[in-house]
Amino acid sequence: MNGWVLAAIIVVVLIAIVIKRLIGGAVLGLVVGYLRGTFVVVYEKRGLLWQRYRGRTFVAIIGSLVVMFAYALLADKLGMRAEARPIQLSIGISFIGEALAVTRRGLALNVPFAPERR
């Protein structure tokens, strides 16, 4: 089995578990992260796939943090207890959403991913 396929299966299972338990913040995090991932530049360099954050990507990151903060405030206004608002988990899931967007765009270019630097 391909390592990427196994990683995708694991991610899907983890997302399903999290969504089942924490539907609001998890879905919001995934959607915000995916939208943020659309601002990441994906390009080919010397036959390999690379990604780069630009200024608008950092603006999107700040915007996603503002949305998460507003979600926390709304949850507080509606009476949700602090320990039931997993803001850190939502932010973490948003990075999964970003990775899904970047990976989808990278696979569409049909170029091998750049190896990790050591």
NUTORVO-901006 format. One record per atom (N, C-alpha, C): atom name; x, y, z; residue in three letters. Coordinates in nm, 4 decimals, m for minus. Atoms other than C-alpha are relative to their C-alpha. Layout:
BEGIN
atomo c1 c2 c3 residuo
CA X Y Z ala
...
// end
This chain:
BEGIN
atomo c1 c2 c3 residuo
N 0.0851 m0.1179 0.0000 met
CA 0.0000 0.0000 0.0000 met
C 0.0894 0.1238 0.0000 met
N m0.0729 m0.1261 0.0102 asn
CA 0.1271 0.3447 m0.0918 asn
C m0.0074 0.0756 0.1329 asn
N m0.0033 m0.0753 m0.1262 gly
CA 0.2339 0.5579 0.2076 gly
C m0.0994 0.1144 0.0033 gly
N 0.0947 m0.1126 0.0053 trp
CA 0.0210 0.8513 0.0922 trp
C m0.1435 m0.0488 0.0163 trp
N 0.1347 0.0555 m0.0123 val
CA m0.2869 0.6305 0.0631 val
C m0.0276 m0.0365 0.1456 val
N 0.0152 0.0357 m0.1403 leu
CA m0.2314 0.4952 0.4137 leu
C m0.0179 0.1253 0.0861 leu
N 0.0131 m0.1256 m0.0748 ala
CA m0.1826 0.8486 0.5476 ala
C m0.1381 0.0616 m0.0213 ala
N 0.1331 m0.0554 0.0289 ala
CA m0.5028 0.9613 0.3745 ala
C m0.1089 m0.0771 0.0727 ala
N 0.0988 0.0813 m0.0721 ile
CA m0.6975 0.6708 0.5244 ile
C 0.0016 0.0341 0.1480 ile
N m0.0116 m0.0347 m0.1420 ile
CA m0.5650 0.7526 0.8710 ile
C m0.0623 0.1363 0.0268 ile
N 0.0551 m0.1345 m0.0174 val
CA m0.6540 1.1195 0.8283 val
C m0.1525 m0.0033 m0.0074 val
N 0.1464 0.0077 0.0152 val
CA m1.0061 1.0350 0.7109 val
C m0.0632 m0.0625 0.1243 val
N 0.0535 0.0647 m0.1200 val
CA m1.0619 0.8019 1.0071 val
C 0.0068 0.0941 0.1194 val
N m0.0125 m0.0950 m0.1110 leu
CA m0.9287 1.0582 1.2538 leu
C m0.1011 0.1135 m0.0115 leu
N 0.0973 m0.1075 0.0207 ile
CA m1.1441 1.3301 1.1021 ile
C m0.1408 m0.0491 0.0316 ile
N 0.1334 0.0545 m0.0282 ala
CA m1.4508 1.1040 1.1211 ala
C m0.0238 m0.0119 0.1503 ala
N 0.0130 0.0122 m0.1460 ile
CA m1.3857 1.0350 1.4906 ile
C m0.0197 0.1363 0.0633 ile
N 0.0075 m0.1335 m0.0585 val
CA m1.3313 1.4009 1.5709 val
C m0.1332 0.0664 m0.0335 val
N 0.1260 m0.0620 0.0396 ile
CA m1.6348 1.5154 1.3738 ile
C m0.1155 m0.0606 0.0784 ile
N 0.1060 0.0641 m0.0762 lys
CA m1.8497 1.2603 1.5508 lys
C m0.0086 0.0587 0.1405 lys
N m0.0021 m0.0501 m0.1371 arg
CA m1.7417 1.3971 1.8884 arg
C m0.0177 0.1520 0.0078 arg
N m0.0049 m0.1467 m0.0104 leu
CA m1.6915 1.7660 1.8186 leu
C m0.0378 0.0641 m0.1320 leu
N 0.0407 m0.0335 0.1355 ile
CA m1.8918 1.8439 1.5109 ile
C 0.0187 0.1486 m0.0354 ile
N m0.0045 m0.1421 0.0356 gly
CA m1.9092 2.2245 1.5226 gly
C 0.1399 0.0525 m0.0233 gly
N m0.1355 m0.0535 0.0107 gly
CA m1.5494 2.3206 1.5890 gly
C 0.0840 m0.0749 m0.1000 gly
N m0.0787 0.0796 0.0934 ala
CA m1.4075 2.0356 1.3839 ala
C m0.0336 0.0349 m0.1445 ala
N 0.0404 m0.0341 0.1371 val
CA m1.6082 2.1144 1.0725 val
C 0.0455 0.1414 m0.0341 val
N m0.0450 m0.1367 0.0234 leu
CA m1.5369 2.4828 1.1093 leu
C 0.1505 0.0040 m0.0244 leu
N m0.1451 0.0038 0.0165 gly
CA m1.1654 2.4114 1.1503 gly
C 0.0411 m0.0568 m0.1343 gly
N m0.0332 0.0629 0.1277 leu
CA m1.1559 2.1839 0.8469 leu
C m0.0306 0.0927 m0.1172 leu
N 0.0393 m0.0900 0.1095 val
CA m1.3408 2.4303 0.6242 val
C 0.0912 0.1223 m0.0055 val
N m0.0870 m0.1186 m0.0039 val
CA m1.1367 2.7315 0.7372 val
C 0.1404 m0.0369 m0.0473 val
N m0.1328 0.0443 0.0428 gly
CA m0.8144 2.5350 0.6899 gly
C 0.0066 m0.0266 m0.1489 gly
N 0.0025 0.0267 0.1437 tyr
CA m0.9144 2.4200 0.3441 tyr
C 0.0010 0.1314 m0.0787 tyr
N 0.0009 m0.1304 0.0675 leu
CA m0.9946 2.7770 0.2431 leu
C 0.1359 0.0676 0.0100 leu
N m0.1339 m0.0580 m0.0182 arg
CA m0.6617 2.8920 0.3892 arg
C 0.0995 m0.0682 m0.0937 arg
N m0.0899 0.0743 0.0871 gly
CA m0.4874 2.6189 0.1884 gly
C m0.0091 0.0422 m0.1451 gly
N 0.0115 m0.0463 0.1386 thr
CA m0.6199 2.7653 m0.1350 thr
C 0.0883 0.1218 m0.0271 thr
N m0.0880 m0.1154 0.0176 phe
CA m0.3959 3.0683 m0.0746 phe
C 0.1474 m0.0383 m0.0068 phe
N m0.1384 0.0458 0.0066 val
CA m0.0770 2.8595 m0.0598 val
C 0.0366 m0.0208 m0.1466 val
N m0.0464 0.0148 0.1373 val
CA 0.1215 2.8743 m0.3825 val
C 0.0689 m0.1359 m0.0135 val
N m0.0592 0.1308 0.0282 val
CA 0.2059 2.5280 m0.5208 val
C 0.0606 0.0090 m0.1395 val
N m0.0680 m0.0169 0.1279 tyr
CA 0.4640 2.5187 m0.8001 tyr
C 0.1059 m0.1076 m0.0189 tyr
N m0.1042 0.0961 0.0345 glu
CA 0.7174 2.3022 m0.9784 glu
C 0.1345 0.0724 m0.0036 glu
N m0.1351 m0.0561 0.0000 lys
CA 1.0869 2.3672 m0.9225 lys
C 0.0973 m0.1153 m0.0189 lys
N m0.0969 0.1046 0.0335 arg
CA 1.3543 2.1484 m1.0856 arg
C m0.0633 m0.1394 0.0023 arg
N 0.0663 0.1291 0.0129 gly
CA 1.1050 1.8694 m1.1468 gly
C m0.0675 m0.0509 0.1261 gly
N 0.0635 0.0401 m0.1247 leu
CA 0.9716 1.8589 m0.7898 leu
C m0.1053 0.1029 0.0397 leu
N 0.1093 m0.0860 m0.0443 leu
CA 0.6655 2.0058 m0.6225 leu
C 0.0383 0.0724 0.1284 leu
N m0.0299 m0.0822 m0.1170 trp
CA 0.7119 2.2886 m0.3743 trp
C m0.1223 0.0840 0.0337 trp
N 0.1062 m0.0916 m0.0409 gln
CA 0.4802 2.5128 m0.1769 gln
C 0.0629 0.1206 0.0662 gln
N m0.0505 m0.1211 m0.0596 arg
CA 0.5228 2.8661 m0.0569 arg
C m0.1147 0.0825 0.0546 arg
N 0.0956 m0.0934 m0.0571 tyr
CA 0.3315 3.0942 0.1744 tyr
C 0.0326 0.1394 m0.0526 tyr
N m0.0146 m0.1396 0.0432 arg
CA 0.2781 3.4439 0.0408 arg
C m0.0666 0.0887 0.1046 arg
N 0.0605 m0.0933 m0.0941 gly
CA 0.1542 3.7546 0.2184 gly
C m0.1473 m0.0261 0.0218 gly
N 0.1444 0.0249 m0.0135 arg
CA m0.2079 3.6738 0.1468 arg
C m0.0282 m0.1286 0.0777 arg
N 0.0166 0.1216 m0.0798 thr
CA m0.1570 3.3300 0.3031 thr
C 0.0033 0.0343 0.1487 thr
N m0.0081 m0.0396 m0.1403 phe
CA m0.0543 3.4921 0.6308 phe
C m0.1230 0.0805 0.0422 phe
N 0.1253 m0.0711 m0.0285 val
CA m0.3571 3.7228 0.6097 val
C m0.1124 m0.1024 0.0210 val
N 0.1007 0.1052 m0.0165 ala
CA m0.5712 3.4092 0.5659 ala
C 0.0175 m0.0729 0.1329 ala
N m0.0246 0.0642 m0.1295 ile
CA m0.4053 3.2527 0.8720 ile
C m0.0558 0.0861 0.1119 ile
N 0.0527 m0.0909 m0.1022 ile
CA m0.4876 3.5577 1.0801 ile
C m0.1527 0.0010 m0.0046 ile
N 0.1455 0.0049 0.0137 gly
CA m0.8419 3.5549 0.9413 gly
C m0.0594 m0.1267 0.0577 gly
N 0.0521 0.1256 m0.0544 ser
CA m0.8864 3.1899 1.0329 ser
C 0.0065 m0.0010 0.1523 ser
N m0.0076 m0.0103 m0.1462 leu
CA m0.7687 3.2598 1.3885 leu
C m0.1104 0.0898 0.0543 leu
N 0.1086 m0.0894 m0.0408 val
CA m1.0198 3.5456 1.4110 val
C m0.1336 m0.0748 m0.0045 val
N 0.1236 0.0773 0.0106 val
CA m1.2984 3.3140 1.2915 val
C m0.0104 m0.0985 0.1158 val
N 0.0011 0.0949 m0.1120 met
CA m1.1986 3.0541 1.5529 met
C m0.0281 0.0711 0.1324 met
N 0.0231 m0.0773 m0.1216 phe
CA m1.1926 3.3201 1.8235 phe
C m0.1469 0.0429 0.0086 phe
N 0.1412 m0.0389 0.0019 ala
CA m1.5368 3.4446 1.7173 ala
C m0.0900 m0.1198 0.0305 ala
N 0.0751 0.1217 m0.0308 tyr
CA m1.6642 3.0856 1.7287 tyr
C 0.0029 m0.0282 0.1502 tyr
N m0.0127 0.0219 m0.1448 ala
CA m1.5325 3.0546 2.0853 ala
C m0.0866 0.0996 0.0773 ala
N 0.0840 m0.1006 m0.0663 leu
CA m1.7040 3.3798 2.1847 leu
C m0.1480 m0.0332 m0.0144 leu
N 0.1393 0.0374 0.0223 leu
CA m2.0311 3.2672 2.0295 leu
C m0.0386 m0.1198 0.0869 leu
N 0.0269 0.1171 m0.0841 ala
CA m2.0081 2.9328 2.2081 ala
C m0.0130 0.0405 0.1460 ala
N 0.0074 m0.0495 m0.1379 asp
CA m1.9462 3.1172 2.5353 asp
C m0.1327 0.0723 0.0239 asp
N 0.1268 m0.0723 m0.0127 lys
CA m2.2474 3.3433 2.4761 lys
C m0.1195 m0.0954 0.0059 lys
N 0.1087 0.0968 0.0019 leu
CA m2.4629 3.0373 2.4111 leu
C 0.0051 m0.0954 0.1193 leu
N m0.0051 0.0768 m0.1235 gly
CA m2.3538 2.8856 2.7422 gly
C 0.0862 m0.1250 m0.0017 gly
N m0.0859 0.1174 0.0039 met
CA m2.1004 2.6251 2.6345 met
C 0.1154 0.0184 0.0988 met
N m0.1078 m0.0085 m0.0986 arg
CA m1.8496 2.5487 2.9081 arg
C 0.1351 0.0040 m0.0701 arg
N m0.1321 m0.0181 0.0596 ala
CA m1.4850 2.6317 2.8443 ala
C 0.0663 m0.1323 m0.0364 ala
N m0.0654 0.1284 0.0291 glu
CA m1.3682 2.2701 2.8646 glu
C m0.0662 m0.0750 m0.1153 glu
N 0.0680 0.0633 0.1131 ala
CA m1.6178 2.1754 2.5930 ala
C 0.0328 0.0692 m0.1314 ala
N m0.0373 m0.0735 0.1217 arg
CA m1.4711 2.4266 2.3444 arg
C 0.1447 m0.0328 m0.0355 arg
N m0.1370 0.0421 0.0332 pro
CA m1.1684 2.2584 2.1888 pro
C 0.0628 0.0893 m0.1069 pro
N m0.0545 m0.0944 0.0977 ile
CA m1.0153 2.5629 2.0209 ile
C 0.1319 m0.0511 m0.0582 ile
N m0.1280 0.0502 0.0503 gln
CA m0.6674 2.4064 1.9976 gln
C m0.0229 m0.1136 m0.1003 gln
N 0.0307 0.1097 0.0914 leu
CA m0.8175 2.0981 1.8340 leu
C m0.0531 0.0544 m0.1322 leu
N 0.0530 m0.0595 0.1231 ser
CA m1.0077 2.3126 1.5846 ser
C 0.1114 0.0622 m0.0835 ser
N m0.1136 m0.0581 0.0725 ile
CA m0.6888 2.4974 1.4942 ile
C 0.0837 m0.1110 m0.0617 ile
N m0.0750 0.1129 0.0545 gly
CA m0.5069 2.1657 1.4533 gly
C m0.0691 m0.0628 m0.1191 gly
N 0.0758 0.0568 0.1116 ile
CA m0.7824 2.0303 1.2311 ile
C 0.0029 0.0953 m0.1195 ile
N m0.0075 m0.0934 0.1121 ser
CA m0.7623 2.3484 1.0261 ser
C 0.1281 m0.0216 m0.0807 ser
N m0.1226 0.0295 0.0746 phe
CA m0.4040 2.2546 0.9367 phe
C m0.0149 m0.1280 m0.0821 phe
N 0.0309 0.1175 0.0818 ile
CA m0.5340 1.9166 0.8175 ile
C m0.0762 0.0451 m0.1254 ile
N 0.0732 m0.0530 0.1150 gly
CA m0.7791 2.1060 0.5953 gly
C 0.0922 0.0705 m0.0980 gly
N m0.0970 m0.0676 0.0869 glu
CA m0.4949 2.3206 0.4634 glu
C 0.0831 m0.1021 m0.0767 glu
N m0.0796 0.1034 0.0653 ala
CA m0.2880 2.0104 0.3908 ala
C m0.0798 m0.0707 m0.1095 ala
N 0.0838 0.0626 0.1024 leu
CA m0.5800 1.8554 0.2015 leu
C m0.0091 0.0874 m0.1249 leu
N 0.0100 m0.0911 0.1151 ala
CA m0.6144 2.1642 m0.0192 ala
C 0.1310 0.0038 m0.0778 ala
N m0.1305 m0.0081 0.0663 val
CA m0.2423 2.1859 m0.0914 val
C 0.0315 m0.1326 m0.0696 val
N m0.0260 0.1307 0.0599 thr
CA m0.2141 1.8109 m0.1551 thr
C m0.0845 m0.0215 m0.1249 thr
N 0.0887 0.0145 0.1162 arg
CA m0.5132 1.8141 m0.3903 arg
C 0.0542 0.0777 m0.1191 arg
N m0.0539 m0.0820 0.1091 arg
CA m0.3628 2.0968 m0.5932 arg
C 0.1335 m0.0550 m0.0492 arg
N m0.1283 0.0581 0.0390 gly
CA m0.0205 1.9315 m0.5889 gly
C m0.0170 m0.1247 m0.0857 gly
N 0.0251 0.1212 0.0783 leu
CA m0.1564 1.6005 m0.7156 leu
C m0.0537 0.0342 m0.1390 leu
N 0.0545 m0.0411 0.1299 ala
CA m0.3382 1.7841 m0.9954 ala
C 0.1108 0.0407 m0.0968 ala
N m0.1120 m0.0394 0.0860 leu
CA m0.0017 1.9109 m1.1248 leu
C 0.0771 m0.1209 m0.0524 leu
N m0.0650 0.1229 0.0435 asn
CA 0.1179 1.5487 m1.1611 asn
C 0.1529 0.0108 0.0011 asn
N m0.1436 m0.0162 m0.0199 val
CA 0.4674 1.6349 m1.0322 val
C 0.0342 m0.0653 0.1337 val
N m0.0341 0.0633 m0.1276 pro
CA 0.6492 1.4362 m0.7590 pro
C 0.0243 0.1048 0.1101 pro
N m0.0232 m0.0878 m0.1142 phe
CA 0.6586 1.5928 m0.4130 phe
C 0.1495 0.0095 0.0291 phe
N m0.1413 m0.0175 m0.0365 ala
CA 0.9923 1.7340 m0.2989 ala
C 0.0319 m0.0845 0.1224 ala
N m0.0359 0.0807 m0.1168 pro
CA 1.1794 1.5100 m0.0530 pro
C 0.0226 0.0906 0.1211 pro
N m0.0259 m0.0752 m0.1226 glu
CA 1.2175 1.6140 0.3087 glu
C 0.1485 0.0327 0.0100 glu
N m0.1400 m0.0382 m0.0231 arg
CA 1.5364 1.8007 0.3963 arg
C 0.0448 m0.0579 0.1316 arg
N m0.0532 0.0534 m0.1262 arg
CA 1.7577 1.6531 0.6635 arg
C 0.1113 0.0850 0.0514 arg
// end
